[in-house]
Each structure stands twice: as C-alpha cells, then as structure tokens.
C-alpha cells in the first residue's frame, strides 16, 4: 500500500511555491525566503519528496516539481 504524502500546512505552502514555476529549479535558501519556512522544516519535507523520486536519480538540494512528486 502506498503511503499518502504529508499534507501539513508547511508542505502545502512549499508545494504551492514549487508549482509557481514547475519547470525551474529552486534552491533551498530561495524556497525558505519565499515560503517563510525555516531549514529545519523545509529540508525534511524536501527530503521526504526526494525519496519518492525514481531510484538512480541524484539527490540534490535544489527542488522542482516532477511527475514523481506531483
């Protein structure tokens, strides 16, 4: 059974920001400033979605929306 992604207010804020420019890469510092989320909140959310990406793709600190995490 597939686990449902976190739907917290912080997660939704981050996803809304990423959907604003779905094809562009956004770095953590930029996302932190845009969303008001601190790194202790932002990076765990980002890493949770990175784990859902296809295996073999490199993990990065940048973020963008993809079919795997949309």
MMTF fields as JSON, N, C-alpha, C and O atoms, coordinates in Angstrom:
{
  "mmtfVersion": "1.0.0",
  "mmtfProducer": "UNKNOWN",
  "numBonds": 279,
  "numAtoms": 280,
  "numGroups": 70,
  "numChains": 1,
  "numModels": 1,
  "chainsPerModel": [1],
  "groupsPerChain": [70],
  "chainIdList": ["A"],
  "bondAtomList": [4, 2, 8, 6, 12, 10, 16, 14, 20, 18, 24, 22, 28, 26, 32, 30, 36, 34, 40, 38, 44, 42, 48, 46, 52, 50, 56, 54, 60, 58, 64, 62, 68, 66, 72, 70, 76, 74, 80, 78, 84, 82, 88, 86, 92, 90, 96, 94, 100, 98, 104, 102, 108, 106, 112, 110, 116, 114, 120, 118, 124, 122, 128, 126, 132, 130, 136, 134, 140, 138, 144, 142, 148, 146, 152, 150, 156, 154, 160, 158, 164, 162, 168, 166, 172, 170, 176, 174, 180, 178, 184, 182, 188, 186, 192, 190, 196, 194, 200, 198, 204, 202, 208, 206, 212, 210, 216, 214, 220, 218, 224, 222, 228, 226, 232, 230, 236, 234, 240, 238, 244, 242, 248, 246, 252, 250, 256, 254, 260, 258, 264, 262, 268, 266, 272, 270, 276, 274],
  "bondOrderList": [1, 1, 1, 1, 1, 1, 1, 1, 1, 1, 1, 1, 1, 1, 1, 1, 1, 1, 1, 1, 1, 1, 1, 1, 1, 1, 1, 1, 1, 1, 1, 1, 1, 1, 1, 1, 1, 1, 1, 1, 1, 1, 1, 1, 1, 1, 1, 1, 1, 1, 1, 1, 1, 1, 1, 1, 1, 1, 1, 1, 1, 1, 1, 1, 1, 1, 1, 1, 1],
  "groupList": [{"groupName": "UNK", "atomNameList": ["N", "CA", "C", "O"], "elementList": ["N", "C", "C", "O"], "formalChargeList": [0, 0, 0, 0], "bondAtomList": [1, 0, 2, 1, 3, 2], "bondOrderList": [1, 1, 2], "singleLetterCode": "X", "chemCompType": "L-PEPTIDE LINKING"}],
  "groupTypeList": [0, 0, 0, 0, 0, 0, 0, 0, 0, 0, 0, 0, 0, 0, 0, 0, 0, 0, 0, 0, 0, 0, 0, 0, 0, 0, 0, 0, 0, 0, 0, 0, 0, 0, 0, 0, 0, 0, 0, 0, 0, 0, 0, 0, 0, 0, 0, 0, 0, 0, 0, 0, 0, 0, 0, 0, 0, 0, 0, 0, 0, 0, 0, 0, 0, 0, 0, 0, 0, 0],
  "groupIdList": [1, 2, 3, 4, 5, 6, 7, 8, 9, 10, 11, 12, 13, 14, 15, 16, 17, 18, 19, 20, 21, 22, 23, 24, 25, 26, 27, 28, 29, 30, 31, 32, 33, 34, 35, 36, 37, 38, 39, 40, 41, 42, 43, 44, 45, 46, 47, 48, 49, 50, 51, 52, 53, 54, 55, 56, 57, 58, 59, 60, 61, 62, 63, 64, 65, 66, 67, 68, 69, 70],
  "secStructList": [7, 7, 7, 7, 7, 7, 7, 7, 2, 2, 2, 2, 2, 2, 2, 2, 2, 2, 2, 6, 6, 6, 6, 1, 7, 5, 7, 2, 2, 2, 2, 2, 2, 2, 2, 7, 7, 7, 2, 2, 2, 2, 2, 2, 2, 2, 2, 2, 2, 2, 2, 6, 1, 7, 6, 6, 1, 7, 7, 7, 1, 7, 5, 7, 7, 7, 4, 4, 4, 7],
  "xCoordList": [0.842, 0.0, 0.882, 1.832, 0.581, 1.347, 0.976, -0.2, 2.0, 1.786, 1.401, 2.022, 0.391, -0.014, 1.02, 1.533, 1.336, 2.305, 1.756, 0.546, 2.672, 2.32, 1.507, 1.87, 0.423, -0.439, -0.485, -1.512, 0.605, 0.642, 0.581, 0.807, 0.279, 0.234, 1.593, 1.663, 2.669, 4.009, 4.297, 4.867, 3.905, 4.112, 3.316, 3.833, 2.088, 1.253, 1.808, 1.729, 2.373, 2.988, 4.182, 4.35, 5.011, 6.172, 5.743, 6.295, 4.77, 4.307, 3.675, 3.856, 2.939, 2.34, 3.43, 3.298, 4.497, 5.609, 6.284, 6.617, 6.488, 7.113, 6.229, 6.735, 4.92, 4.002, 3.986, 3.544, 4.469, 4.545, 5.507, 5.334, 6.512, 7.461, 7.854, 8.963, 6.947, 7.129, 8.328, 8.809, 8.822, 9.946, 11.289, 12.337, 11.27, 12.512, 13.036, 12.266, 14.362, 14.99, 14.965, 15.188, 14.695, 14.657, 15.557, 15.414, 16.465, 17.358, 16.695, 15.796, 17.151, 16.549, 16.482, 15.46, 17.555, 17.559, 16.468, 15.751, 16.348, 15.326, 13.926, 13.05, 13.714, 12.416, 12.11, 10.967, 13.134, 12.954, 12.482, 11.556, 13.117, 12.727, 11.321, 10.545, 10.996, 9.698, 8.542, 7.442, 8.786, 7.711, 7.687, 6.674, 8.802, 8.892, 9.189, 9.143, 9.496, 9.808, 11.278, 12.136, 11.567, 12.947, 13.532, 12.798, 14.85, 15.521, 15.146, 15.079, 14.902, 14.526, 13.163, 12.843, 12.367, 11.073, 11.167, 10.651, 11.828, 11.91, 12.634, 12.111, 13.831, 14.629, 14.033, 14.109, 13.446, 12.793, 11.644, 11.455, 10.884, 9.809, 10.42, 9.967, 11.444, 12.109, 12.681, 12.538, 13.324, 13.915, 12.856, 13.074, 11.718, 10.634, 10.154, 9.888, 10.041, 9.617, 10.734, 10.463, 11.976, 13.109, 13.16, 13.536, 12.794, 12.782, 11.77, 11.907, 10.754, 9.72, 10.13, 9.424, 11.266, 11.732, 12.224, 12.52, 12.301, 12.772, 14.199, 15.014, 14.493, 15.84, 16.806, 16.452, 18.028, 19.042, 19.19, 20.188, 18.208, 18.331, 19.14, 18.936, 20.041, 20.849, 20.015, 19.125, 20.309, 19.651, 20.297, 21.521, 19.494, 20.018, 19.365, 18.331, 19.969, 19.358, 18.383, 17.541, 18.489, 17.537, 16.246, 16.208, 15.196, 13.909, 13.168, 13.319, 12.382, 11.445, 10.35, 10.537, 9.234, 8.136, 8.444, 8.99, 8.091, 8.232, 7.031, 6.251, 6.879, 5.762, 5.826, 4.787, 7.039, 7.202, 6.688, 6.21, 6.767, 6.345, 5.257, 5.1, 4.506, 3.401, 2.094, 1.039],
  "yCoordList": [-1.184, 0.0, 1.24, 1.325, 2.19, 3.414, 4.357, 4.563, 4.926, 5.88, 7.235, 7.691, 7.872, 9.192, 10.217, 10.13, 11.184, 12.207, 13.105, 13.225, 13.722, 14.654, 15.811, 16.381, 16.149, 17.242, 18.382, 19.048, 18.616, 19.686, 21.042, 21.144, 22.068, 23.423, 23.815, 24.491, 23.392, 23.713, 23.015, 23.616, 21.751, 21.01, 21.642, 21.805, 21.991, 22.612, 23.963, 24.324, 24.719, 26.008, 25.806, 26.542, 24.802, 24.512, 24.054, 24.513, 23.159, 22.662, 23.777, 23.824, 24.669, 25.798, 26.684, 27.16, 26.904, 27.713, 27.03, 27.686, 25.718, 24.986, 24.972, 25.008, 24.921, 24.918, 26.259, 26.341, 27.306, 28.619, 28.639, 29.426, 27.787, 27.654, 26.189, 25.813, 25.357, 23.911, 23.367, 22.284, 24.059, 23.543, 24.09, 23.587, 25.092, 25.711, 25.086, 24.585, 25.119, 24.624, 25.724, 26.892, 25.358, 26.306, 25.773, 24.621, 26.579, 26.171, 26.387, 27.216, 25.633, 25.669, 27.05, 27.417, 27.827, 29.172, 30.031, 30.749, 29.954, 30.714, 30.275, 31.113, 28.958, 28.438, 28.863, 29.172, 28.874, 29.291, 30.738, 31.059, 31.605, 33.018, 33.201, 34.009, 32.468, 32.623, 32.089, 32.642, 31.018, 30.388, 30.791, 30.622, 31.323, 31.649, 30.433, 30.515, 29.3, 28.078, 28.073, 28.462, 27.64, 27.522, 26.224, 25.307, 26.151, 24.987, 23.697, 22.641, 23.76, 22.566, 22.018, 20.871, 22.814, 22.381, 22.083, 21.075, 22.97, 22.869, 21.617, 20.881, 21.361, 20.256, 18.875, 18.008, 18.63, 17.325, 17.089, 15.968, 18.132, 17.995, 17.685, 16.78, 18.437, 18.242, 16.835, 16.186, 16.363, 15.032, 13.943, 12.912, 14.157, 13.167, 13.01, 11.894, 14.121, 14.032, 13.513, 12.857, 13.79, 13.281, 11.759, 11.111, 11.179, 9.722, 9.084, 7.914, 9.841, 9.32, 9.355, 8.814, 9.986, 10.039, 8.665, 7.805, 8.485, 7.21, 6.943, 7.861, 5.689, 5.33, 5.6, 5.493, 5.951, 6.228, 7.7, 8.108, 8.511, 9.947, 10.528, 10.129, 11.45, 12.025, 12.891, 13.617, 12.808, 13.669, 15.044, 15.148, 16.097, 17.449, 18.299, 17.928, 19.433, 20.37, 21.28, 21.919, 21.344, 22.104, 21.324, 20.128, 21.995, 21.31, 21.804, 22.954, 20.938, 21.296, 20.235, 19.131, 20.579, 19.633, 18.644, 19.015, 17.396, 16.389, 15.464, 15.535, 14.601, 13.668, 12.771, 12.359, 12.453, 11.556, 12.166, 11.434, 13.491, 14.081, 15.114, 15.968, 15.066, 16.0, 15.326, 15.956],
  "zCoordList": [0.0, 0.0, 0.0, 0.779, -0.856, -0.959, 0.172, 0.471, 0.793, 1.874, 1.283, 0.323, 1.844, 1.388, 1.827, 2.942, 0.974, 1.349, 2.451, 2.644, 3.156, 4.218, 3.643, 2.614, 4.3, 3.834, 4.85, 4.98, 5.566, 6.552, 5.86, 4.654, 6.619, 6.066, 5.49, 4.464, 6.147, 5.667, 4.339, 3.428, 4.233, 2.994, 1.859, 0.754, 2.119, 1.093, 0.668, -0.506, 1.618, 1.291, 0.357, -0.616, 0.662, -0.175, -1.569, -2.569, -1.639, -2.935, -3.767, -4.984, -3.116, -3.838, -4.433, -5.561, -3.684, -4.194, -5.376, -6.363, -5.285, -6.38, -7.627, -8.749, -7.432, -8.575, -9.303, -10.449, -8.64, -9.281, -10.457, -11.387, -10.425, -11.549, -11.649, -11.267, -12.162, -12.113, -12.879, -12.547, -13.871, -14.648, -14.175, -14.581, -13.341, -12.888, -11.607, -10.787, -11.44, -10.212, -9.172, -9.491, -7.935, -6.821, -5.722, -5.311, -5.247, -4.176, -2.82, -2.679, -1.83, -0.503, 0.112, 0.693, -0.004, 0.579, -0.053, 0.645, -1.359, -2.072, -1.643, -1.43, -1.515, -1.079, 0.357, 0.694, 1.188, 2.575, 2.649, 3.394, 1.878, 1.858, 1.285, 1.796, 0.245, -0.42, 0.426, 0.396, 1.178, 1.948, 3.417, 4.097, 3.904, 5.325, 6.188, 7.416, 5.551, 6.298, 6.689, 5.897, 7.894, 8.343, 7.811, 7.443, 7.774, 7.197, 7.918, 7.289, 9.219, 9.976, 9.586, 9.9, 8.913, 8.39, 6.893, 6.41, 6.183, 4.726, 4.257, 3.42, 4.783, 4.272, 4.558, 3.689, 5.728, 5.898, 4.913, 4.44, 4.605, 3.612, 2.249, 1.548, 1.882, 0.591, 0.481, -0.555, 1.534, 1.514, 1.437, 0.801, 2.073, 2.009, 0.571, 0.124, -0.156, -1.55, -2.44, -3.446, -2.093, -2.882, -2.807, -3.784, -1.677, -1.535, -2.465, -2.821, -2.864, -3.75, -5.223, -6.074, -5.528, -6.911, -7.336, -6.507, -8.624, -9.163, -8.698, -8.616, -8.397, -7.983, -9.121, -10.295, -8.759, -9.75, -10.065, -10.659, -9.675, -9.886, -8.725, -7.579, -8.996, -7.924, -6.996, -7.437, -5.719, -4.74, -4.811, -4.901, -4.773, -4.84, -3.767, -3.212, -3.48, -2.554, -3.275, -2.642, -4.585, -5.371, -5.478, -5.188, -5.891, -5.989, -7.22, -7.633, -7.787, -8.839, -8.841, -8.331, -9.407, -9.494, -10.613, -11.653, -10.389, -11.431, -11.351, -10.401, -12.338, -12.31, -11.096, -10.579, -10.623, -9.484, -8.197, -7.329, -8.038, -6.77, -6.923, -6.051, -7.994, -8.156, -7.839, -7.919]
}
